[in-house]
């Protein structure tokens, strides 16, 4: 059955619907395959222009947010928070860690954020 999904993803890729190809893997919660698919297409298109690069970056961030939301739903809060941290959504990461008493992670975020630039986020760590 997975072979059929992979074939469908390849067809979407050939007709220029990379987002649909990636959606197949995200629906199946096969995050690594979806991420690798985006990376593979980045490597295949060395001469991509700025617009294509922005689209791919947007696809990757969208995928990572879906993955983080899923981790949060199934109770893997540290993984969810880590993904939000990696895409620089510090507020969301702090929110998840705070609600779930991940104190070490909160402390690490606060230590690494620029005090002047992220005053509100650091204040949220204390709440």
DOBADO-492671 format. One record per atom (N, C-alpha, C): x, y, z; residue in one letter; residue number from 1; atom name; chain. Coordinates in nm, 3 decimals. Atoms other than C-alpha are relative to their C-alpha. Layout:
% DOBADO-492671
<site <X,Y,Z>,"A",NUM,"CA","A"> ...
% end
This chain:
% DOBADO-492671
<site <0.081,-0.120,0.000>,"X",1,"N","A"> <site <0.000,0.000,0.000>,"X",1,"CA","A"> <site <0.086,0.127,0.000>,"X",1,"C","A"> <site <-0.089,-0.116,-0.003>,"X",2,"N","A"> <site <0.284,0.244,0.084>,"X",2,"CA","A"> <site <0.060,0.029,-0.136>,"X",2,"C","A"> <site <-0.054,-0.019,0.135>,"X",3,"N","A"> <site <0.421,0.187,-0.266>,"X",3,"CA","A"> <site <-0.091,0.086,-0.086>,"X",3,"C","A"> <site <0.095,-0.080,0.075>,"X",4,"N","A"> <site <0.104,0.334,-0.411>,"X",4,"CA","A"> <site <0.008,0.147,0.038>,"X",4,"C","A"> <site <-0.012,-0.138,-0.044>,"X",5,"N","A"> <site <0.141,0.645,-0.199>,"X",5,"CA","A"> <site <0.128,0.063,-0.054>,"X",5,"C","A"> <site <-0.127,-0.052,0.052>,"X",6,"N","A"> <site <0.503,0.683,-0.304>,"X",6,"CA","A"> <site <-0.012,0.028,-0.149>,"X",6,"C","A"> <site <0.022,-0.022,0.144>,"X",7,"N","A"> <site <0.404,0.644,-0.671>,"X",7,"CA","A"> <site <-0.083,0.125,-0.024>,"X",7,"C","A"> <site <0.083,-0.120,0.013>,"X",8,"N","A"> <site <0.135,0.908,-0.626>,"X",8,"CA","A"> <site <0.083,0.125,0.026>,"X",8,"C","A"> <site <-0.086,-0.115,-0.031>,"X",9,"N","A"> <site <0.390,1.142,-0.468>,"X",9,"CA","A"> <site <0.092,0.031,-0.117>,"X",9,"C","A"> <site <-0.088,-0.021,0.116>,"X",10,"N","A"> <site <0.623,1.090,-0.764>,"X",10,"CA","A"> <site <-0.075,0.064,-0.116>,"X",10,"C","A"> <site <0.082,-0.059,0.107>,"X",11,"N","A"> <site <0.342,1.173,-1.007>,"X",11,"CA","A"> <site <-0.025,0.147,0.030>,"X",11,"C","A"> <site <0.020,-0.140,-0.037>,"X",12,"N","A"> <site <0.260,1.490,-0.816>,"X",12,"CA","A"> <site <0.127,0.081,-0.023>,"X",12,"C","A"> <site <-0.128,-0.069,0.020>,"X",13,"N","A"> <site <0.627,1.583,-0.825>,"X",13,"CA","A"> <site <0.022,0.029,-0.148>,"X",13,"C","A"> <site <-0.022,-0.017,0.144>,"X",14,"N","A"> <site <0.647,1.531,-1.203>,"X",14,"CA","A"> <site <-0.087,0.108,-0.061>,"X",14,"C","A"> <site <0.089,-0.102,0.057>,"X",15,"N","A"> <site <0.350,1.759,-1.267>,"X",15,"CA","A"> <site <0.011,0.133,0.075>,"X",15,"C","A"> <site <-0.027,-0.127,-0.066>,"X",16,"N","A"> <site <0.489,2.030,-1.040>,"X",16,"CA","A"> <site <-0.085,0.029,0.122>,"X",16,"C","A"> <site <0.084,-0.017,-0.119>,"X",17,"N","A"> <site <0.262,1.974,-0.739>,"X",17,"CA","A"> <site <0.071,-0.056,0.123>,"X",17,"C","A"> <site <-0.082,0.047,-0.112>,"X",18,"N","A"> <site <0.529,1.929,-0.473>,"X",18,"CA","A"> <site <-0.078,0.004,0.131>,"X",18,"C","A"> <site <0.078,-0.011,-0.123>,"X",19,"N","A"> <site <0.290,2.047,-0.201>,"X",19,"CA","A"> <site <-0.095,-0.119,0.017>,"X",19,"C","A"> <site <0.089,0.117,-0.007>,"X",20,"N","A"> <site <0.049,1.762,-0.286>,"X",20,"CA","A"> <site <0.078,-0.126,0.032>,"X",20,"C","A"> <site <-0.085,0.115,-0.027>,"X",21,"N","A"> <site <0.332,1.510,-0.283>,"X",21,"CA","A"> <site <0.035,-0.005,0.148>,"X",21,"C","A"> <site <-0.037,-0.009,-0.141>,"X",22,"N","A"> <site <0.436,1.627,0.061>,"X",22,"CA","A"> <site <-0.122,-0.027,0.088>,"X",22,"C","A"> <site <0.124,0.020,-0.076>,"X",23,"N","A"> <site <0.076,1.626,0.182>,"X",23,"CA","A"> <site <-0.031,-0.149,0.020>,"X",23,"C","A"> <site <0.020,0.145,-0.012>,"X",24,"N","A"> <site <0.057,1.251,0.114>,"X",24,"CA","A"> <site <0.074,-0.053,0.121>,"X",24,"C","A"> <site <-0.081,0.050,-0.112>,"X",25,"N","A"> <site <0.338,1.186,0.359>,"X",25,"CA","A"> <site <-0.043,0.059,0.133>,"X",25,"C","A"> <site <0.044,-0.061,-0.127>,"X",26,"N","A"> <site <0.209,1.432,0.619>,"X",26,"CA","A"> <site <-0.130,-0.064,0.047>,"X",26,"C","A"> <site <0.125,0.067,-0.039>,"X",27,"N","A"> <site <-0.135,1.271,0.613>,"X",27,"CA","A"> <site <0.027,-0.136,0.063>,"X",27,"C","A"> <site <-0.038,0.131,-0.054>,"X",28,"N","A"> <site <0.037,0.940,0.685>,"X",28,"CA","A"> <site <0.088,0.013,0.124>,"X",28,"C","A"> <site <-0.089,-0.029,-0.114>,"X",29,"N","A"> <site <0.244,1.106,0.964>,"X",29,"CA","A"> <site <0.139,-0.057,-0.023>,"X",29,"C","A"> <site <-0.135,0.046,0.035>,"X",30,"N","A"> <site <0.559,1.000,0.780>,"X",30,"CA","A"> <site <0.086,0.125,-0.020>,"X",30,"C","A"> <site <-0.067,-0.129,-0.001>,"X",31,"N","A"> <site <0.743,1.317,0.874>,"X",31,"CA","A"> <site <0.136,-0.005,-0.068>,"X",31,"C","A"> <site <-0.134,0.009,0.058>,"X",32,"N","A"> <site <1.091,1.201,0.778>,"X",32,"CA","A"> <site <-0.006,-0.009,-0.153>,"X",32,"C","A"> <site <0.014,0.012,0.146>,"X",33,"N","A"> <site <0.976,1.103,0.428>,"X",33,"CA","A"> <site <-0.039,0.134,-0.061>,"X",33,"C","A"> <site <0.041,-0.131,0.052>,"X",34,"N","A"> <site <0.805,1.438,0.380>,"X",34,"CA","A"> <site <0.116,0.099,0.000>,"X",34,"C","A"> <site <-0.116,-0.090,-0.010>,"X",35,"N","A"> <site <1.112,1.629,0.499>,"X",35,"CA","A"> <site <0.104,-0.036,-0.105>,"X",35,"C","A"> <site <-0.098,0.044,0.100>,"X",36,"N","A"> <site <1.342,1.421,0.281>,"X",36,"CA","A"> <site <-0.046,0.032,-0.141>,"X",36,"C","A"> <site <0.054,-0.033,0.132>,"X",37,"N","A"> <site <1.113,1.482,-0.016>,"X",37,"CA","A"> <site <0.027,0.146,-0.034>,"X",37,"C","A"> <site <-0.029,-0.143,0.023>,"X",38,"N","A"> <site <1.148,1.857,0.025>,"X",38,"CA","A"> <site <0.149,0.019,-0.025>,"X",38,"C","A"> <site <-0.145,-0.015,0.016>,"X",39,"N","A"> <site <1.525,1.830,0.067>,"X",39,"CA","A"> <site <0.047,-0.055,-0.134>,"X",39,"C","A"> <site <-0.036,0.060,0.129>,"X",40,"N","A"> <site <1.552,1.601,-0.236>,"X",40,"CA","A"> <site <-0.030,0.096,-0.114>,"X",40,"C","A"> <site <0.037,-0.094,0.105>,"X",41,"N","A"> <site <1.371,1.856,-0.448>,"X",41,"CA","A"> <site <0.084,0.126,0.005>,"X",41,"C","A"> <site <-0.092,-0.114,-0.009>,"X",42,"N","A"> <site <1.595,2.134,-0.318>,"X",42,"CA","A"> <site <0.131,-0.035,-0.070>,"X",42,"C","A"> <site <-0.126,0.043,0.061>,"X",43,"N","A"> <site <1.901,1.934,-0.425>,"X",43,"CA","A"> <site <-0.010,-0.019,-0.150>,"X",43,"C","A"> <site <0.018,0.022,0.143>,"X",44,"N","A"> <site <1.755,1.852,-0.767>,"X",44,"CA","A"> <site <-0.008,0.129,-0.079>,"X",44,"C","A"> <site <0.019,-0.128,0.068>,"X",45,"N","A"> <site <1.694,2.217,-0.847>,"X",45,"CA","A"> <site <0.104,0.100,0.047>,"X",45,"C","A"> <site <-0.110,-0.085,-0.045>,"X",46,"N","A"> <site <2.031,2.379,-0.793>,"X",46,"CA","A"> <site <-0.019,0.144,-0.046>,"X",46,"C","A"> <site <0.015,-0.134,0.056>,"X",47,"N","A"> <site <1.941,2.677,-1.010>,"X",47,"CA","A"> <site <-0.136,0.061,0.032>,"X",47,"C","A"> <site <0.131,-0.055,-0.035>,"X",48,"N","A"> <site <1.619,2.765,-0.828>,"X",48,"CA","A"> <site <0.011,0.150,0.024>,"X",48,"C","A"> <site <0.001,-0.144,-0.024>,"X",49,"N","A"> <site <1.521,3.127,-0.813>,"X",49,"CA","A"> <site <-0.052,0.030,0.139>,"X",49,"C","A"> <site <0.037,-0.044,-0.134>,"X",50,"N","A"> <site <1.431,3.327,-0.503>,"X",50,"CA","A"> <site <-0.143,-0.040,0.035>,"X",50,"C","A"> <site <0.139,0.034,-0.027>,"X",51,"N","A"> <site <1.056,3.265,-0.533>,"X",51,"CA","A"> <site <-0.013,-0.149,0.032>,"X",51,"C","A"> <site <0.006,0.144,-0.025>,"X",52,"N","A"> <site <1.102,2.887,-0.555>,"X",52,"CA","A"> <site <0.061,-0.034,0.136>,"X",52,"C","A"> <site <-0.061,0.025,-0.132>,"X",53,"N","A"> <site <1.333,2.895,-0.252>,"X",53,"CA","A"> <site <-0.093,0.039,0.113>,"X",53,"C","A"> <site <0.096,-0.042,-0.103>,"X",54,"N","A"> <site <1.073,3.088,-0.052>,"X",54,"CA","A"> <site <-0.114,-0.100,0.012>,"X",54,"C","A"> <site <0.108,0.099,-0.002>,"X",55,"N","A"> <site <0.804,2.838,-0.151>,"X",55,"CA","A"> <site <0.046,-0.125,0.075>,"X",55,"C","A"> <site <-0.051,0.120,-0.065>,"X",56,"N","A"> <site <1.022,2.546,-0.041>,"X",56,"CA","A"> <site <0.021,0.023,0.149>,"X",56,"C","A"> <site <-0.018,-0.032,-0.142>,"X",57,"N","A"> <site <1.111,2.718,0.287>,"X",57,"CA","A"> <site <-0.137,0.004,0.068>,"X",57,"C","A"> <site <0.137,-0.004,-0.054>,"X",58,"N","A"> <site <0.740,2.785,0.340>,"X",58,"CA","A"> <site <-0.058,-0.139,0.017>,"X",58,"C","A"> <site <0.047,0.138,-0.009>,"X",59,"N","A"> <site <0.658,2.421,0.267>,"X",59,"CA","A"> <site <0.064,-0.072,0.118>,"X",59,"C","A"> <site <-0.071,0.066,-0.110>,"X",60,"N","A"> <site <0.921,2.304,0.514>,"X",60,"CA","A"> <site <-0.055,0.049,0.134>,"X",60,"C","A"> <site <0.053,-0.054,-0.125>,"X",61,"N","A"> <site <0.796,2.538,0.789>,"X",61,"CA","A"> <site <-0.142,-0.049,0.026>,"X",61,"C","A"> <site <0.138,0.048,-0.012>,"X",62,"N","A"> <site <0.436,2.438,0.723>,"X",62,"CA","A"> <site <-0.001,-0.146,0.045>,"X",62,"C","A"> <site <-0.012,0.140,-0.035>,"X",63,"N","A"> <site <0.534,2.073,0.745>,"X",63,"CA","A"> <site <0.044,-0.015,0.146>,"X",63,"C","A"> <site <-0.051,0.009,-0.137>,"X",64,"N","A"> <site <0.729,2.125,1.067>,"X",64,"CA","A"> <site <-0.105,0.044,0.103>,"X",64,"C","A"> <site <0.107,-0.042,-0.090>,"X",65,"N","A"> <site <0.436,2.311,1.226>,"X",65,"CA","A"> <site <-0.103,-0.113,0.015>,"X",65,"C","A"> <site <0.093,0.113,-0.009>,"X",66,"N","A"> <site <0.205,2.020,1.139>,"X",66,"CA","A"> <site <0.057,-0.111,0.086>,"X",66,"C","A"> <site <-0.064,0.103,-0.080>,"X",67,"N","A"> <site <0.456,1.780,1.288>,"X",67,"CA","A"> <site <-0.003,0.038,0.149>,"X",67,"C","A"> <site <0.001,-0.046,-0.139>,"X",68,"N","A"> <site <0.484,1.988,1.607>,"X",68,"CA","A"> <site <-0.141,-0.009,0.060>,"X",68,"C","A"> <site <0.139,0.008,-0.048>,"X",69,"N","A"> <site <0.104,2.010,1.636>,"X",69,"CA","A"> <site <-0.036,-0.145,0.032>,"X",69,"C","A"> <site <0.030,0.141,-0.022>,"X",70,"N","A"> <site <0.080,1.632,1.604>,"X",70,"CA","A"> <site <0.070,-0.051,0.126>,"X",70,"C","A"> <site <-0.072,0.040,-0.121>,"X",71,"N","A"> <site <0.351,1.575,1.866>,"X",71,"CA","A"> <site <-0.071,0.054,0.125>,"X",71,"C","A"> <site <0.070,-0.061,-0.113>,"X",72,"N","A"> <site <0.164,1.812,2.097>,"X",72,"CA","A"> <site <-0.129,-0.077,0.030>,"X",72,"C","A"> <site <0.126,0.074,-0.016>,"X",73,"N","A"> <site <-0.165,1.626,2.038>,"X",73,"CA","A"> <site <0.021,-0.136,0.067>,"X",73,"C","A"> <site <-0.022,0.134,-0.054>,"X",74,"N","A"> <site <-0.013,1.289,2.127>,"X",74,"CA","A"> <site <0.083,0.001,0.129>,"X",74,"C","A"> <site <-0.065,-0.011,-0.130>,"X",75,"N","A"> <site <0.160,1.421,2.438>,"X",75,"CA","A"> <site <0.152,-0.002,-0.003>,"X",75,"C","A"> <site <-0.146,-0.008,0.008>,"X",76,"N","A"> <site <0.518,1.442,2.311>,"X",76,"CA","A"> <site <0.039,0.148,-0.002>,"X",76,"C","A"> <site <-0.015,-0.145,-0.013>,"X",77,"N","A"> <site <0.555,1.796,2.438>,"X",77,"CA","A"> <site <0.142,0.049,-0.024>,"X",77,"C","A"> <site <-0.139,-0.043,0.020>,"X",78,"N","A"> <site <0.933,1.813,2.441>,"X",78,"CA","A"> <site <0.036,0.002,-0.148>,"X",78,"C","A"> <site <-0.025,0.003,0.145>,"X",79,"N","A"> <site <0.947,1.712,2.074>,"X",79,"CA","A"> <site <-0.070,0.115,-0.070>,"X",79,"C","A"> <site <0.075,-0.111,0.059>,"X",80,"N","A"> <site <0.678,1.964,1.983>,"X",80,"CA","A"> <site <0.071,0.132,0.026>,"X",80,"C","A"> <site <-0.068,-0.124,-0.036>,"X",81,"N","A"> <site <0.855,2.241,2.170>,"X",81,"CA","A"> <site <0.132,0.017,-0.073>,"X",81,"C","A"> <site <-0.128,-0.004,0.070>,"X",82,"N","A"> <site <1.187,2.151,2.010>,"X",82,"CA","A"> <site <-0.017,0.043,-0.146>,"X",82,"C","A"> <site <0.024,-0.038,0.140>,"X",83,"N","A"> <site <1.041,2.182,1.660>,"X",83,"CA","A"> <site <-0.032,0.149,-0.008>,"X",83,"C","A"> <site <0.031,-0.143,0.001>,"X",84,"N","A"> <site <0.890,2.523,1.738>,"X",84,"CA","A"> <site <0.124,0.083,0.027>,"X",84,"C","A"> <site <-0.126,-0.069,-0.028>,"X",85,"N","A"> <site <1.225,2.627,1.880>,"X",85,"CA","A"> <site <0.087,0.006,-0.125>,"X",85,"C","A"> <site <-0.082,0.007,0.121>,"X",86,"N","A"> <site <1.402,2.515,1.561>,"X",86,"CA","A"> <site <-0.049,0.093,-0.111>,"X",86,"C","A"> <site <0.050,-0.092,0.103>,"X",87,"N","A"> <site <1.171,2.723,1.342>,"X",87,"CA","A"> <site <-0.016,0.142,0.055>,"X",87,"C","A"> <site <-0.008,-0.131,-0.066>,"X",88,"N","A"> <site <1.220,3.016,1.582>,"X",88,"CA","A"> <site <-0.136,0.056,0.041>,"X",88,"C","A"> <site <0.128,-0.042,-0.058>,"X",89,"N","A"> <site <0.862,3.025,1.710>,"X",89,"CA","A"> <site <0.014,-0.018,0.151>,"X",89,"C","A"> <site <-0.035,0.010,-0.142>,"X",90,"N","A"> <site <0.984,3.091,2.062>,"X",90,"CA","A"> <site <-0.123,0.006,0.089>,"X",90,"C","A"> <site <0.120,-0.013,-0.082>,"X",91,"N","A"> <site <0.644,3.193,2.197>,"X",91,"CA","A"> <site <-0.075,-0.132,0.010>,"X",91,"C","A"> <site <0.073,0.128,0.001>,"X",92,"N","A"> <site <0.482,2.865,2.095>,"X",92,"CA","A"> <site <0.078,-0.106,0.079>,"X",92,"C","A"> <site <-0.084,0.094,-0.073>,"X",93,"N","A"> <site <0.774,2.665,2.229>,"X",93,"CA","A"> <site <-0.011,0.023,0.150>,"X",93,"C","A"> <site <0.012,-0.035,-0.141>,"X",94,"N","A"> <site <0.757,2.848,2.563>,"X",94,"CA","A"> <site <-0.137,-0.038,0.053>,"X",94,"C","A"> <site <0.136,0.035,-0.040>,"X",95,"N","A"> <site <0.381,2.800,2.577>,"X",95,"CA","A"> <site <-0.013,-0.150,0.027>,"X",95,"C","A"> <site <0.009,0.145,-0.015>,"X",96,"N","A"> <site <0.408,2.423,2.528>,"X",96,"CA","A"> <site <0.081,-0.048,0.119>,"X",96,"C","A"> <site <-0.084,0.041,-0.112>,"X",97,"N","A"> <site <0.697,2.381,2.768>,"X",97,"CA","A"> <site <-0.060,0.044,0.134>,"X",97,"C","A"> <site <0.057,-0.052,-0.124>,"X",98,"N","A"> <site <0.528,2.599,3.029>,"X",98,"CA","A"> <site <-0.122,-0.078,0.046>,"X",98,"C","A"> <site <0.122,0.073,-0.034>,"X",99,"N","A"> <site <0.192,2.420,3.016>,"X",99,"CA","A"> <site <0.029,-0.142,0.047>,"X",99,"C","A"> <site <-0.029,0.140,-0.029>,"X",100,"N","A"> <site <0.365,2.086,3.052>,"X",100,"CA","A"> <site <0.120,-0.018,0.094>,"X",100,"C","A"> <site <-0.104,0.004,-0.104>,"X",101,"N","A"> <site <0.621,2.171,3.322>,"X",101,"CA","A"> <site <0.135,-0.052,-0.049>,"X",101,"C","A"> <site <-0.132,0.036,0.054>,"X",102,"N","A"> <site <0.926,2.122,3.100>,"X",102,"CA","A"> <site <0.097,0.111,0.040>,"X",102,"C","A"> <site <-0.074,-0.112,-0.058>,"X",103,"N","A"> <site <1.131,2.349,3.325>,"X",103,"CA","A"> <site <0.142,0.014,-0.055>,"X",103,"C","A"> <site <-0.137,-0.008,0.054>,"X",104,"N","A"> <site <1.478,2.261,3.198>,"X",104,"CA","A"> <site <0.001,0.065,-0.138>,"X",104,"C","A"> <site <0.008,-0.056,0.135>,"X",105,"N","A"> <site <1.372,2.345,2.843>,"X",105,"CA","A"> <site <-0.030,0.150,0.006>,"X",105,"C","A"> <site <0.030,-0.142,-0.016>,"X",106,"N","A"> <site <1.222,2.677,2.956>,"X",106,"CA","A"> <site <0.124,0.079,0.040>,"X",106,"C","A"> <site <-0.122,-0.067,-0.046>,"X",107,"N","A"> <site <1.543,2.769,3.136>,"X",107,"CA","A"> <site <0.099,0.014,-0.115>,"X",107,"C","A"> <site <-0.092,-0.005,0.115>,"X",108,"N","A"> <site <1.750,2.681,2.827>,"X",108,"CA","A"> <site <-0.041,0.109,-0.099>,"X",108,"C","A"> <site <0.046,-0.102,0.094>,"X",109,"N","A"> <site <1.533,2.901,2.605>,"X",109,"CA","A"> <site <0.033,0.138,0.054>,"X",109,"C","A"> <site <-0.023,-0.133,-0.059>,"X",110,"N","A"> <site <1.555,3.196,2.843>,"X",110,"CA","A"> <site <0.148,0.037,0.001>,"X",110,"C","A"> <site <-0.144,-0.027,0.000>,"X",111,"N","A"> <site <1.932,3.163,2.868>,"X",111,"CA","A"> <site <0.052,0.037,-0.138>,"X",111,"C","A"> <site <-0.053,-0.017,0.136>,"X",112,"N","A"> <site <1.975,3.163,2.491>,"X",112,"CA","A"> <site <-0.063,0.115,-0.078>,"X",112,"C","A"> <site <0.064,-0.110,0.073>,"X",113,"N","A"> <site <1.736,3.441,2.389>,"X",113,"CA","A"> <site <0.065,0.133,0.034>,"X",113,"C","A"> <site <-0.050,-0.135,-0.019>,"X",114,"N","A"> <site <1.856,3.798,2.346>,"X",114,"CA","A"> <site <-0.102,0.077,0.085>,"X",114,"C","A"> <site <0.089,-0.064,-0.096>,"X",115,"N","A"> <site <1.710,3.990,2.640>,"X",115,"CA","A"> <site <-0.073,0.119,-0.061>,"X",115,"C","A"> <site <0.062,-0.120,0.058>,"X",116,"N","A"> <site <1.645,4.311,2.447>,"X",116,"CA","A"> <site <-0.101,-0.036,-0.108>,"X",116,"C","A"> <site <0.085,0.036,0.115>,"X",117,"N","A"> <site <1.491,4.142,2.144>,"X",117,"CA","A"> <site <-0.122,-0.084,0.041>,"X",117,"C","A"> <site <0.106,0.095,-0.036>,"X",118,"N","A"> <site <1.277,3.883,2.325>,"X",118,"CA","A"> <site <-0.048,0.018,0.144>,"X",118,"C","A"> <site <0.045,-0.029,-0.137>,"X",119,"N","A"> <site <1.162,4.055,2.647>,"X",119,"CA","A"> <site <-0.130,-0.072,0.033>,"X",119,"C","A"> <site <0.130,0.061,-0.028>,"X",120,"N","A"> <site <0.805,3.929,2.618>,"X",120,"CA","A"> <site <0.010,-0.152,0.012>,"X",120,"C","A"> <site <-0.014,0.145,-0.006>,"X",121,"N","A"> <site <0.907,3.571,2.550>,"X",121,"CA","A"> <site <0.065,-0.042,0.132>,"X",121,"C","A"> <site <-0.069,0.033,-0.126>,"X",122,"N","A"> <site <1.144,3.570,2.848>,"X",122,"CA","A"> <site <-0.094,0.022,0.118>,"X",122,"C","A"> <site <0.099,-0.025,-0.106>,"X",123,"N","A"> <site <0.870,3.722,3.066>,"X",123,"CA","A"> <site <-0.098,-0.117,0.006>,"X",123,"C","A"> <site <0.093,0.114,0.003>,"X",124,"N","A"> <site <0.640,3.438,2.954>,"X",124,"CA","A"> <site <0.061,-0.125,0.062>,"X",124,"C","A"> <site <-0.067,0.113,-0.063>,"X",125,"N","A"> <site <0.899,3.186,3.071>,"X",125,"CA","A"> <site <-0.021,0.002,0.152>,"X",125,"C","A"> <site <0.014,-0.015,-0.145>,"X",126,"N","A"> <site <0.859,3.321,3.423>,"X",126,"CA","A"> <site <-0.143,-0.025,0.046>,"X",126,"C","A"> <site <0.142,0.020,-0.037>,"X",127,"N","A"> <site <0.481,3.287,3.415>,"X",127,"CA","A"> <site <-0.028,-0.143,-0.008>,"X",127,"C","A"> 
% end
